Amino acid sequence: MNRKQKIALWIGIIVIILLGLFPPFVEPVGMYGRGRYYKFILFSDDNIDIIKLCVQWAIVAVITGGLIITFKDKKQIRNPQYEAEG
């Protein structure tokens, strides 16, 4: 793993941790809707919007994986024809 890949990985990890520390919460508001907001996880008594948090984590993971693949060095990319011969 080269330097750019490591930076992309660490940024992805930090973003996932921050999303976990400040998750989306839902709060019942009236008859027709629910209030949605972000707050530090230890300072709220409302319910965490787990579906939204998981979607956010998945998006960050996919983007981070894409960046890691994009930042591969040319010598890290394998040649399938060479592997078939050997």
PDB file of N, CA, C and O in Angstrom:
ATOM      1  N   MET A   1       0.853  -1.164   0.000  1.00  0.00           N
ATOM      2  CA  MET A   1       0.000   0.000   0.000  1.00  0.00           C
ATOM      3  C   MET A   1       0.904   1.234   0.000  1.00  0.00           C
ATOM      4  O   MET A   1       1.781   1.377   0.851  1.00  0.00           O
ATOM      5  N   ASN A   2       0.673   2.121  -0.969  1.00  0.00           N
ATOM      6  CA  ASN A   2       1.510   3.312  -1.056  1.00  0.00           C
ATOM      7  C   ASN A   2       0.955   4.431  -0.170  1.00  0.00           C
ATOM      8  O   ASN A   2      -0.064   4.267   0.501  1.00  0.00           O
ATOM      9  N   ARG A   3       1.651   5.567  -0.187  1.00  0.00           N
ATOM     10  CA  ARG A   3       1.316   6.674   0.710  1.00  0.00           C
ATOM     11  C   ARG A   3      -0.096   7.225   0.442  1.00  0.00           C
ATOM     12  O   ARG A   3      -0.848   7.477   1.383  1.00  0.00           O
ATOM     13  N   LYS A   4      -0.455   7.411  -0.833  1.00  0.00           N
ATOM     14  CA  LYS A   4      -1.786   7.941  -1.161  1.00  0.00           C
ATOM     15  C   LYS A   4      -2.885   6.993  -0.699  1.00  0.00           C
ATOM     16  O   LYS A   4      -3.926   7.436  -0.213  1.00  0.00           O
ATOM     17  N   GLN A   5      -2.659   5.706  -0.848  1.00  0.00           N
ATOM     18  CA  GLN A   5      -3.651   4.727  -0.414  1.00  0.00           C
ATOM     19  C   GLN A   5      -3.824   4.760   1.107  1.00  0.00           C
ATOM     20  O   GLN A   5      -4.944   4.677   1.611  1.00  0.00           O
ATOM     21  N   LYS A   6      -2.721   4.879   1.826  1.00  0.00           N
ATOM     22  CA  LYS A   6      -2.798   4.945   3.285  1.00  0.00           C
ATOM     23  C   LYS A   6      -3.538   6.197   3.744  1.00  0.00           C
ATOM     24  O   LYS A   6      -4.329   6.144   4.685  1.00  0.00           O
ATOM     25  N   ILE A   7      -3.280   7.323   3.080  1.00  0.00           N
ATOM     26  CA  ILE A   7      -3.977   8.560   3.428  1.00  0.00           C
ATOM     27  C   ILE A   7      -5.478   8.409   3.178  1.00  0.00           C
ATOM     28  O   ILE A   7      -6.288   8.810   4.015  1.00  0.00           O
ATOM     29  N   ALA A   8      -5.853   7.837   2.037  1.00  0.00           N
ATOM     30  CA  ALA A   8      -7.275   7.626   1.729  1.00  0.00           C
ATOM     31  C   ALA A   8      -7.918   6.706   2.766  1.00  0.00           C
ATOM     32  O   ALA A   8      -9.042   6.953   3.202  1.00  0.00           O
ATOM     33  N   LEU A   9      -7.210   5.650   3.161  1.00  0.00           N
ATOM     34  CA  LEU A   9      -7.731   4.717   4.158  1.00  0.00           C
ATOM     35  C   LEU A   9      -7.941   5.413   5.495  1.00  0.00           C
ATOM     36  O   LEU A   9      -8.999   5.258   6.106  1.00  0.00           O
ATOM     37  N   TRP A  10      -6.970   6.168   5.957  1.00  0.00           N
ATOM     38  CA  TRP A  10      -7.085   6.845   7.249  1.00  0.00           C
ATOM     39  C   TRP A  10      -8.165   7.918   7.232  1.00  0.00           C
ATOM     40  O   TRP A  10      -8.866   8.095   8.228  1.00  0.00           O
ATOM     41  N   ILE A  11      -8.312   8.629   6.134  1.00  0.00           N
ATOM     42  CA  ILE A  11      -9.390   9.619   6.040  1.00  0.00           C
ATOM     43  C   ILE A  11     -10.743   8.914   6.111  1.00  0.00           C
ATOM     44  O   ILE A  11     -11.656   9.391   6.785  1.00  0.00           O
ATOM     45  N   GLY A  12     -10.876   7.781   5.418  1.00  0.00           N
ATOM     46  CA  GLY A  12     -12.117   7.005   5.480  1.00  0.00           C
ATOM     47  C   GLY A  12     -12.419   6.528   6.894  1.00  0.00           C
ATOM     48  O   GLY A  12     -13.563   6.602   7.345  1.00  0.00           O
ATOM     49  N   ILE A  13     -11.395   6.038   7.599  1.00  0.00           N
ATOM     50  CA  ILE A  13     -11.587   5.578   8.976  1.00  0.00           C
ATOM     51  C   ILE A  13     -12.019   6.729   9.881  1.00  0.00           C
ATOM     52  O   ILE A  13     -12.925   6.575  10.700  1.00  0.00           O
ATOM     53  N   ILE A  14     -11.372   7.877   9.731  1.00  0.00           N
ATOM     54  CA  ILE A  14     -11.715   9.045  10.557  1.00  0.00           C
ATOM     55  C   ILE A  14     -13.147   9.499  10.288  1.00  0.00           C
ATOM     56  O   ILE A  14     -13.876   9.827  11.223  1.00  0.00           O
ATOM     57  N   VAL A  15     -13.555   9.520   9.020  1.00  0.00           N
ATOM     58  CA  VAL A  15     -14.926   9.938   8.687  1.00  0.00           C
ATOM     59  C   VAL A  15     -15.940   8.961   9.280  1.00  0.00           C
ATOM     60  O   VAL A  15     -16.970   9.391   9.798  1.00  0.00           O
ATOM     61  N   ILE A  16     -15.673   7.665   9.215  1.00  0.00           N
ATOM     62  CA  ILE A  16     -16.590   6.674   9.790  1.00  0.00           C
ATOM     63  C   ILE A  16     -16.684   6.838  11.303  1.00  0.00           C
ATOM     64  O   ILE A  16     -17.770   6.721  11.870  1.00  0.00           O
ATOM     65  N   ILE A  17     -15.550   7.108  11.966  1.00  0.00           N
ATOM     66  CA  ILE A  17     -15.576   7.332  13.411  1.00  0.00           C
ATOM     67  C   ILE A  17     -16.391   8.582  13.742  1.00  0.00           C
ATOM     68  O   ILE A  17     -17.196   8.570  14.674  1.00  0.00           O
ATOM     69  N   LEU A  18     -16.184   9.663  12.979  1.00  0.00           N
ATOM     70  CA  LEU A  18     -16.954  10.886  13.230  1.00  0.00           C
ATOM     71  C   LEU A  18     -18.447  10.681  13.005  1.00  0.00           C
ATOM     72  O   LEU A  18     -19.271  11.200  13.758  1.00  0.00           O
ATOM     73  N   LEU A  19     -18.791   9.922  11.966  1.00  0.00           N
ATOM     74  CA  LEU A  19     -20.206   9.621  11.738  1.00  0.00           C
ATOM     75  C   LEU A  19     -20.785   8.819  12.896  1.00  0.00           C
ATOM     76  O   LEU A  19     -21.954   8.988  13.242  1.00  0.00           O
ATOM     77  N   GLY A  20     -19.979   7.947  13.499  1.00  0.00           N
ATOM     78  CA  GLY A  20     -20.443   7.180  14.650  1.00  0.00           C
ATOM     79  C   GLY A  20     -20.554   8.023  15.912  1.00  0.00           C
ATOM     80  O   GLY A  20     -21.434   7.781  16.738  1.00  0.00           O
ATOM     81  N   LEU A  21     -19.675   9.010  16.074  1.00  0.00           N
ATOM     82  CA  LEU A  21     -19.730   9.879  17.253  1.00  0.00           C
ATOM     83  C   LEU A  21     -20.855  10.906  17.171  1.00  0.00           C
ATOM     84  O   LEU A  21     -21.393  11.320  18.198  1.00  0.00           O
ATOM     85  N   PHE A  22     -21.212  11.318  15.961  1.00  0.00           N
ATOM     86  CA  PHE A  22     -22.292  12.282  15.742  1.00  0.00           C
ATOM     87  C   PHE A  22     -23.335  11.671  14.799  1.00  0.00           C
ATOM     88  O   PHE A  22     -23.479  12.119  13.662  1.00  0.00           O
ATOM     89  N   PRO A  23     -24.058  10.655  15.267  1.00  0.00           N
ATOM     90  CA  PRO A  23     -24.994   9.948  14.382  1.00  0.00           C
ATOM     91  C   PRO A  23     -26.281  10.747  14.152  1.00  0.00           C
ATOM     92  O   PRO A  23     -26.571  11.699  14.877  1.00  0.00           O
ATOM     93  N   PRO A  24     -27.046  10.345  13.135  1.00  0.00           N
ATOM     94  CA  PRO A  24     -28.353  10.972  12.916  1.00  0.00           C
ATOM     95  C   PRO A  24     -29.362  10.442  13.947  1.00  0.00           C
ATOM     96  O   PRO A  24     -29.453   9.237  14.180  1.00  0.00           O
ATOM     97  N   PHE A  25     -30.097  11.341  14.543  1.00  0.00           N
ATOM     98  CA  PHE A  25     -31.127  10.969  15.513  1.00  0.00           C
ATOM     99  C   PHE A  25     -32.491  11.305  14.937  1.00  0.00           C
ATOM    100  O   PHE A  25     -32.623  12.168  14.069  1.00  0.00           O
ATOM    101  N   VAL A  26     -33.504  10.607  15.435  1.00  0.00           N
ATOM    102  CA  VAL A  26     -34.882  10.912  15.070  1.00  0.00           C
ATOM    103  C   VAL A  26     -35.654  11.202  16.344  1.00  0.00           C
ATOM    104  O   VAL A  26     -35.451  10.564  17.376  1.00  0.00           O
ATOM    105  N   GLU A  27     -36.539  12.174  16.248  1.00  0.00           N
ATOM    106  CA  GLU A  27     -37.356  12.573  17.383  1.00  0.00           C
ATOM    107  C   GLU A  27     -38.781  12.766  16.887  1.00  0.00           C
ATOM    108  O   GLU A  27     -38.995  13.502  15.923  1.00  0.00           O
ATOM    109  N   PRO A  28     -39.757  12.130  17.515  1.00  0.00           N
ATOM    110  CA  PRO A  28     -41.142  12.321  17.073  1.00  0.00           C
ATOM    111  C   PRO A  28     -41.560  13.786  17.208  1.00  0.00           C
ATOM    112  O   PRO A  28     -41.368  14.407  18.253  1.00  0.00           O
ATOM    113  N   VAL A  29     -42.135  14.323  16.128  1.00  0.00           N
ATOM    114  CA  VAL A  29     -42.598  15.710  16.130  1.00  0.00           C
ATOM    115  C   VAL A  29     -44.021  15.733  15.591  1.00  0.00           C
ATOM    116  O   VAL A  29     -44.236  15.512  14.399  1.00  0.00           O
ATOM    117  N   GLY A  30     -44.968  15.990  16.435  1.00  0.00           N
ATOM    118  CA  GLY A  30     -46.364  16.095  16.006  1.00  0.00           C
ATOM    119  C   GLY A  30     -46.892  14.789  15.439  1.00  0.00           C
ATOM    120  O   GLY A  30     -46.345  13.713  15.683  1.00  0.00           O
ATOM    121  N   MET A  31     -47.971  14.912  14.676  1.00  0.00           N
ATOM    122  CA  MET A  31     -48.619  13.734  14.113  1.00  0.00           C
ATOM    123  C   MET A  31     -48.036  13.338  12.764  1.00  0.00           C
ATOM    124  O   MET A  31     -48.148  12.177  12.369  1.00  0.00           O
ATOM    125  N   TYR A  32     -47.418  14.270  12.049  1.00  0.00           N
ATOM    126  CA  TYR A  32     -47.093  14.026  10.660  1.00  0.00           C
ATOM    127  C   TYR A  32     -45.623  13.815  10.344  1.00  0.00           C
ATOM    128  O   TYR A  32     -45.296  13.387   9.237  1.00  0.00           O
ATOM    129  N   GLY A  33     -44.744  14.093  11.259  1.00  0.00           N
ATOM    130  CA  GLY A  33     -43.346  13.980  10.887  1.00  0.00           C
ATOM    131  C   GLY A  33     -42.446  13.700  12.065  1.00  0.00           C
ATOM    132  O   GLY A  33     -42.866  13.655  13.221  1.00  0.00           O
ATOM    133  N   ARG A  34     -41.202  13.516  11.722  1.00  0.00           N
ATOM    134  CA  ARG A  34     -40.194  13.251  12.740  1.00  0.00           C
ATOM    135  C   ARG A  34     -39.057  14.244  12.551  1.00  0.00           C
ATOM    136  O   ARG A  34     -38.624  14.509  11.430  1.00  0.00           O
ATOM    137  N   GLY A  35     -38.589  14.781  13.649  1.00  0.00           N
ATOM    138  CA  GLY A  35     -37.446  15.677  13.582  1.00  0.00           C
ATOM    139  C   GLY A  35     -36.169  14.862  13.396  1.00  0.00           C
ATOM    140  O   GLY A  35     -36.014  13.792  13.984  1.00  0.00           O
ATOM    141  N   ARG A  36     -35.276  15.368  12.591  1.00  0.00           N
ATOM    142  CA  ARG A  36     -34.006  14.689  12.343  1.00  0.00           C
ATOM    143  C   ARG A  36     -32.880  15.670  12.594  1.00  0.00           C
ATOM    144  O   ARG A  36     -32.927  16.821  12.160  1.00  0.00           O
ATOM    145  N   TYR A  37     -31.870  15.199  13.301  1.00  0.00           N
ATOM    146  CA  TYR A  37     -30.741  16.058  13.613  1.00  0.00           C
ATOM    147  C   TYR A  37     -29.522  15.204  13.954  1.00  0.00           C
ATOM    148  O   TYR A  37     -29.631  13.993  14.145  1.00  0.00           O
ATOM    149  N   TYR A  38     -28.371  15.849  14.028  1.00  0.00           N
ATOM    150  CA  TYR A  38     -27.124  15.196  14.402  1.00  0.00           C
ATOM    151  C   TYR A  38     -26.682  15.762  15.749  1.00  0.00           C
ATOM    152  O   TYR A  38     -26.788  16.963  15.994  1.00  0.00           O
ATOM    153  N   LYS A  39     -26.191  14.889  16.609  1.00  0.00           N
ATOM    154  CA  LYS A  39     -25.769  15.318  17.926  1.00  0.00           C
ATOM    155  C   LYS A  39     -24.731  14.331  18.455  1.00  0.00           C
ATOM    156  O   LYS A  39     -24.703  13.172  18.041  1.00  0.00           O
ATOM    157  N   PHE A  40     -23.880  14.792  19.368  1.00  0.00           N
ATOM    158  CA  PHE A  40     -22.897  13.891  19.975  1.00  0.00           C
ATOM    159  C   PHE A  40     -23.630  12.743  20.641  1.00  0.00           C
ATOM    160  O   PHE A  40     -24.639  12.955  21.314  1.00  0.00           O
ATOM    161  N   ILE A  41     -23.139  11.547  20.463  1.00  0.00           N
ATOM    162  CA  ILE A  41     -23.860  10.338  20.850  1.00  0.00           C
ATOM    163  C   ILE A  41     -24.177  10.266  22.349  1.00  0.00           C
ATOM    164  O   ILE A  41     -25.190   9.679  22.730  1.00  0.00           O
ATOM    165  N   LEU A  42     -23.347  10.841  23.186  1.00  0.00           N
ATOM    166  CA  LEU A  42     -23.575  10.759  24.633  1.00  0.00           C
ATOM    167  C   LEU A  42     -24.534  11.818  25.162  1.00  0.00           C
ATOM    168  O   LEU A  42     -24.941  11.744  26.321  1.00  0.00           O
ATOM    169  N   PHE A  43     -24.909  12.805  24.341  1.00  0.00           N
ATOM    170  CA  PHE A  43     -25.742  13.898  24.809  1.00  0.00           C
ATOM    171  C   PHE A  43     -27.174  13.847  24.297  1.00  0.00           C
ATOM    172  O   PHE A  43     -27.841  14.881  24.268  1.00  0.00           O
ATOM    173  N   SER A  44     -27.658  12.712  23.901  1.00  0.00           N
ATOM    174  CA  SER A  44     -29.016  12.637  23.384  1.00  0.00           C
ATOM    175  C   SER A  44     -29.733  11.412  23.945  1.00  0.00           C
ATOM    176  O   SER A  44     -29.142  10.347  24.128  1.00  0.00           O
ATOM    177  N   ASP A  45     -31.012  11.596  24.210  1.00  0.00           N
ATOM    178  CA  ASP A  45     -31.842  10.495  24.702  1.00  0.00           C
ATOM    179  C   ASP A  45     -32.749   9.930  23.613  1.00  0.00           C
ATOM    180  O   ASP A  45     -33.490   8.977  23.857  1.00  0.00           O
ATOM    181  N   ASP A  46     -32.698  10.508  22.417  1.00  0.00           N
ATOM    182  CA  ASP A  46     -33.557  10.062  21.326  1.00  0.00           C
ATOM    183  C   ASP A  46     -32.967   8.842  20.631  1.00  0.00           C
ATOM    184  O   ASP A  46     -31.865   8.396  20.949  1.00  0.00           O
ATOM    185  N   ASN A  47     -33.717   8.322  19.689  1.00  0.00           N
ATOM    186  CA  ASN A  47     -33.301   7.115  18.967  1.00  0.00           C
ATOM    187  C   ASN A  47     -32.381   7.451  17.808  1.00  0.00           C
ATOM    188  O   ASN A  47     -32.586   8.440  17.104  1.00  0.00           O
ATOM    189  N   ILE A  48     -31.370   6.622  17.617  1.00  0.00           N
ATOM    190  CA  ILE A  48     -30.462   6.786  16.478  1.00  0.00           C
ATOM    191  C   ILE A  48     -31.150   6.241  15.230  1.00  0.00           C
ATOM    192  O   ILE A  48     -31.769   5.178  15.268  1.00  0.00           O
ATOM    193  N   ASP A  49     -31.038   6.966  14.144  1.00  0.00           N
ATOM    194  CA  ASP A  49     -31.566   6.517  12.854  1.00  0.00           C
ATOM    195  C   ASP A  49     -30.547   5.549  12.242  1.00  0.00           C
ATOM    196  O   ASP A  49     -29.683   5.944  11.460  1.00  0.00           O
ATOM    197  N   ILE A  50     -30.671   4.277  12.618  1.00  0.00           N
ATOM    198  CA  ILE A  50     -29.695   3.247  12.249  1.00  0.00           C
ATOM    199  C   ILE A  50     -29.598   3.063  10.741  1.00  0.00           C
ATOM    200  O   ILE A  50     -28.501   2.891  10.209  1.00  0.00           O
ATOM    201  N   ILE A  51     -30.717   3.096  10.057  1.00  0.00           N
ATOM    202  CA  ILE A  51     -30.696   2.884   8.600  1.00  0.00           C
ATOM    203  C   ILE A  51     -29.888   3.976   7.918  1.00  0.00           C
ATOM    204  O   ILE A  51     -29.055   3.695   7.057  1.00  0.00           O
ATOM    205  N   LYS A  52     -30.133   5.216   8.302  1.00  0.00           N
ATOM    206  CA  LYS A  52     -29.396   6.331   7.705  1.00  0.00           C
ATOM    207  C   LYS A  52     -27.906   6.230   8.043  1.00  0.00           C
ATOM    208  O   LYS A  52     -27.063   6.484   7.182  1.00  0.00           O
ATOM    209  N   LEU A  53     -27.571   5.867   9.274  1.00  0.00           N
ATOM    210  CA  LEU A  53     -26.167   5.735   9.682  1.00  0.00           C
ATOM    211  C   LEU A  53     -25.470   4.632   8.888  1.00  0.00           C
ATOM    212  O   LEU A  53     -24.334   4.812   8.448  1.00  0.00           O
ATOM    213  N   CYS A  54     -26.131   3.504   8.701  1.00  0.00           N
ATOM    214  CA  CYS A  54     -25.534   2.400   7.927  1.00  0.00           C
ATOM    215  C   CYS A  54     -25.340   2.788   6.455  1.00  0.00           C
ATOM    216  O   CYS A  54     -24.337   2.423   5.841  1.00  0.00           O
ATOM    217  N   VAL A  55     -26.291   3.520   5.901  1.00  0.00           N
ATOM    218  CA  VAL A  55     -26.145   3.985   4.514  1.00  0.00           C
ATOM    219  C   VAL A  55     -24.955   4.935   4.408  1.00  0.00           C
ATOM    220  O   VAL A  55     -24.179   4.855   3.456  1.00  0.00           O
ATOM    221  N   GLN A  56     -24.811   5.831   5.378  1.00  0.00           N
ATOM    222  CA  GLN A  56     -23.678   6.755   5.372  1.00  0.00           C
ATOM    223  C   GLN A  56     -22.356   6.004   5.471  1.00  0.00           C
ATOM    224  O   GLN A  56     -21.409   6.311   4.748  1.00  0.00           O
ATOM    225  N   TRP A  57     -22.292   5.020   6.363  1.00  0.00           N
ATOM    226  CA  TRP A  57     -21.068   4.216   6.496  1.00  0.00           C
ATOM    227  C   TRP A  57     -20.757   3.473   5.202  1.00  0.00           C
ATOM    228  O   TRP A  57     -19.601   3.404   4.786  1.00  0.00           O
ATOM    229  N   ALA A  58     -21.785   2.920   4.567  1.00  0.00           N
ATOM    230  CA  ALA A  58     -21.570   2.178   3.318  1.00  0.00           C
ATOM    231  C   ALA A  58     -21.045   3.101   2.214  1.00  0.00           C
ATOM    232  O   ALA A  58     -20.150   2.722   1.459  1.00  0.00           O
ATOM    233  N   ILE A  59     -21.597   4.300   2.124  1.00  0.00           N
ATOM    234  CA  ILE A  59     -21.139   5.253   1.102  1.00  0.00           C
ATOM    235  C   ILE A  59     -19.679   5.614   1.331  1.00  0.00           C
ATOM    236  O   ILE A  59     -18.892   5.653   0.385  1.00  0.00           O
ATOM    237  N   VAL A  60     -19.312   5.880   2.586  1.00  0.00           N
ATOM    238  CA  VAL A  60     -17.917   6.212   2.893  1.00  0.00           C
ATOM    239  C   VAL A  60     -17.005   5.030   2.573  1.00  0.00           C
ATOM    240  O   VAL A  60     -15.915   5.222   2.035  1.00  0.00           O
ATOM    241  N   ALA A  61     -17.434   3.821   2.895  1.00  0.00           N
ATOM    242  CA  ALA A  61     -16.613   2.632   2.620  1.00  0.00           C
ATOM    243  C   ALA A  61     -16.404   2.439   1.117  1.00  0.00           C
ATOM    244  O   ALA A  61     -15.296   2.115   0.687  1.00  0.00           O
ATOM    245  N   VAL A  62     -17.447   2.632   0.319  1.00  0.00           N
ATOM    246  CA  VAL A  62     -17.333   2.471  -1.130  1.00  0.00           C
ATOM    247  C   VAL A  62     -16.411   3.541  -1.727  1.00  0.00           C
ATOM    248  O   VAL A  62     -15.565   3.241  -2.570  1.00  0.00           O
ATOM    249  N   ILE A  63     -16.581   4.778  -1.288  1.00  0.00           N
ATOM    250  CA  ILE A  63     -15.716   5.850  -1.790  1.00  0.00           C
ATOM    251  C   ILE A  63     -14.267   5.611  -1.384  1.00  0.00           C
ATOM    252  O   ILE A  63     -13.360   5.792  -2.195  1.00  0.00           O
ATOM    253  N   THR A  64     -14.042   5.207  -0.140  1.00  0.00           N
ATOM    254  CA  THR A  64     -12.679   4.923   0.323  1.00  0.00           C
ATOM    255  C   THR A  64     -12.069   3.772  -0.471  1.00  0.00           C
ATOM    256  O   THR A  64     -10.910   3.856  -0.878  1.00  0.00           O
ATOM    257  N   GLY A  65     -12.821   2.705  -0.697  1.00  0.00           N
ATOM    258  CA  GLY A  65     -12.323   1.590  -1.502  1.00  0.00           C
ATOM    259  C   GLY A  65     -12.001   2.007  -2.922  1.00  0.00           C
ATOM    260  O   GLY A  65     -10.997   1.581  -3.493  1.00  0.00           O
ATOM    261  N   GLY A  66     -12.857   2.844  -3.489  1.00  0.00           N
ATOM    262  CA  GLY A  66     -12.599   3.340  -4.841  1.00  0.00           C
ATOM    263  C   GLY A  66     -11.336   4.181  -4.915  1.00  0.00           C
ATOM    264  O   GLY A  66     -10.576   4.081  -5.879  1.00  0.00           O
ATOM    265  N   LEU A  67     -11.108   5.009  -3.902  1.00  0.00           N
ATOM    266  CA  LEU A  67      -9.888   5.813  -3.877  1.00  0.00           C
ATOM    267  C   LEU A  67      -8.646   4.942  -3.725  1.00  0.00           C
ATOM    268  O   LEU A  67      -7.618   5.203  -4.350  1.00  0.00           O
ATOM    269  N   ILE A  68      -8.742   3.912  -2.897  1.00  0.00           N
ATOM    270  CA  ILE A  68      -7.593   3.013  -2.716  1.00  0.00           C
ATOM    271  C   ILE A  68      -7.267   2.302  -4.020  1.00  0.00           C
ATOM    272  O   ILE A  68      -6.097   2.166  -4.377  1.00  0.00           O
ATOM    273  N   ILE A  69      -8.287   1.851  -4.729  1.00  0.00           N
ATOM    274  CA  ILE A  69      -8.051   1.187  -6.019  1.00  0.00           C
ATOM    275  C   ILE A  69      -7.510   2.185  -7.044  1.00  0.00           C
ATOM    276  O   ILE A  69      -6.619   1.852  -7.826  1.00  0.00           O
ATOM    277  N   THR A  70      -8.046   3.406  -7.039  1.00  0.00           N
ATOM    278  CA  THR A  70      -7.597   4.429  -7.991  1.00  0.00           C
ATOM    279  C   THR A  70      -6.137   4.815  -7.768  1.00  0.00           C
ATOM    280  O   THR A  70      -5.413   5.087  -8.726  1.00  0.00           O
ATOM    281  N   PHE A  71      -5.705   4.841  -6.522  1.00  0.00           N
ATOM    282  CA  PHE A  71      -4.347   5.272  -6.200  1.00  0.00           C
ATOM    283  C   PHE A  71      -3.309   4.156  -6.277  1.00  0.00           C
ATOM    284  O   PHE A  71      -2.188   4.339  -5.802  1.00  0.00           O
ATOM    285  N   LYS A  72      -3.649   3.008  -6.860  1.00  0.00           N
ATOM    286  CA  LYS A  72      -2.667   1.933  -7.004  1.00  0.00           C
ATOM    287  C   LYS A  72      -1.538   2.349  -7.931  1.00  0.00           C
ATOM    288  O   LYS A  72      -1.757   3.041  -8.925  1.00  0.00           O
ATOM    289  N   ASP A  73      -0.324   1.917  -7.594  1.00  0.00           N
ATOM    290  CA  ASP A  73       0.807   2.127  -8.483  1.00  0.00           C
ATOM    291  C   ASP A  73       0.686   1.180  -9.668  1.00  0.00           C
ATOM    292  O   ASP A  73       0.011   0.154  -9.583  1.00  0.00           O
ATOM    293  N   LYS A  74       1.338   1.525 -10.768  1.00  0.00           N
ATOM    294  CA  LYS A  74       1.278   0.656 -11.946  1.00  0.00           C
ATOM    295  C   LYS A  74       1.895  -0.703 -11.655  1.00  0.00           C
ATOM    296  O   LYS A  74       1.436  -1.708 -12.198  1.00  0.00           O
ATOM    297  N   LYS A  75       2.905  -0.761 -10.828  1.00  0.00           N
ATOM    298  CA  LYS A  75       3.537  -2.053 -10.536  1.00  0.00           C
ATOM    299  C   LYS A  75       2.696  -2.900  -9.585  1.00  0.00           C
ATOM    300  O   LYS A  75       2.954  -4.094  -9.438  1.00  0.00           O
ATOM    301  N   GLN A  76       1.692  -2.300  -8.932  1.00  0.00           N
ATOM    302  CA  GLN A  76       0.800  -3.066  -8.071  1.00  0.00           C
ATOM    303  C   GLN A  76      -0.296  -3.766  -8.866  1.00  0.00           C
ATOM    304  O   GLN A  76      -0.902  -4.722  -8.382  1.00  0.00           O
ATOM    305  N   ILE A  77      -0.553  -3.294 -10.086  1.00  0.00           N
ATOM    306  CA  ILE A  77      -1.602  -3.883 -10.918  1.00  0.00           C
ATOM    307  C   ILE A  77      -1.056  -5.157 -11.549  1.00  0.00           C
ATOM    308  O   ILE A  77      -0.006  -5.135 -12.192  1.00  0.00           O
ATOM    309  N   ARG A  78      -1.760  -6.256 -11.368  1.00  0.00           N
ATOM    310  CA  ARG A  78      -1.306  -7.550 -11.871  1.00  0.00           C
ATOM    311  C   ARG A  78      -1.678  -7.732 -13.327  1.00  0.00           C
ATOM    312  O   ARG A  78      -2.707  -7.233 -13.782  1.00  0.00           O
ATOM    313  N   ASN A  79      -0.842  -8.443 -14.051  1.00  0.00           N
ATOM    314  CA  ASN A  79      -1.099  -8.739 -15.450  1.00  0.00           C
ATOM    315  C   ASN A  79      -1.713 -10.134 -15.525  1.00  0.00           C
ATOM    316  O   ASN A  79      -1.012 -11.112 -15.265  1.00  0.00           O
ATOM    317  N   PRO A  80      -3.006 -10.266 -15.871  1.00  0.00           N
ATOM    318  CA  PRO A  80      -3.652 -11.583 -15.904  1.00  0.00           C
ATOM    319  C   PRO A  80      -2.994 -12.543 -16.927  1.00  0.00           C
ATOM    320  O   PRO A  80      -2.952 -13.751 -16.696  1.00  0.00           O
ATOM    321  N   GLN A  81      -2.500 -12.024 -18.015  1.00  0.00           N
ATOM    322  CA  GLN A  81      -1.867 -12.892 -19.018  1.00  0.00           C
ATOM    323  C   GLN A  81      -0.580 -13.499 -18.453  1.00  0.00           C
ATOM    324  O   GLN A  81      -0.289 -14.673 -18.681  1.00  0.00           O
ATOM    325  N   TYR A  82       0.183 -12.697 -17.720  1.00  0.00           N
ATOM    326  CA  TYR A  82       1.432 -13.200 -17.107  1.00  0.00           C
ATOM    327  C   TYR A  82       1.125 -14.265 -16.076  1.00  0.00           C
ATOM    328  O   TYR A  82       1.845 -15.261 -15.994  1.00  0.00           O
ATOM    329  N   GLU A  83       0.064 -14.085 -15.276  1.00  0.00           N
ATOM    330  CA  GLU A  83      -0.289 -15.065 -14.248  1.00  0.00           C
ATOM    331  C   GLU A  83      -0.753 -16.370 -14.875  1.00  0.00           C
ATOM    332  O   GLU A  83      -0.495 -17.435 -14.316  1.00  0.00           O
ATOM    333  N   ALA A  84      -1.437 -16.322 -16.033  1.00  0.00           N
ATOM    334  CA  ALA A  84      -1.904 -17.529 -16.700  1.00  0.00           C
ATOM    335  C   ALA A  84      -0.752 -18.351 -17.236  1.00  0.00           C
ATOM    336  O   ALA A  84      -0.821 -19.580 -17.254  1.00  0.00           O
ATOM    337  N   GLU A  85       0.322 -17.677 -17.680  1.00  0.00           N
ATOM    338  CA  GLU A  85       1.480 -18.380 -18.216  1.00  0.00           C
ATOM    339  C   GLU A  85       2.311 -19.026 -17.126  1.00  0.00           C
ATOM    340  O   GLU A  85       2.887 -20.095 -17.331  1.00  0.00           O
ATOM    341  N   GLY A  86       2.378 -18.377 -15.953  1.00  0.00           N
ATOM    342  CA  GLY A  86       3.251 -18.843 -14.900  1.00  0.00           C
ATOM    343  C   GLY A  86       2.591 -19.836 -14.066  1.00  0.00           C
ATOM    344  O   GLY A  86       3.191 -20.342 -13.117  1.00  0.00           O
TER     345      GLY A  86
END
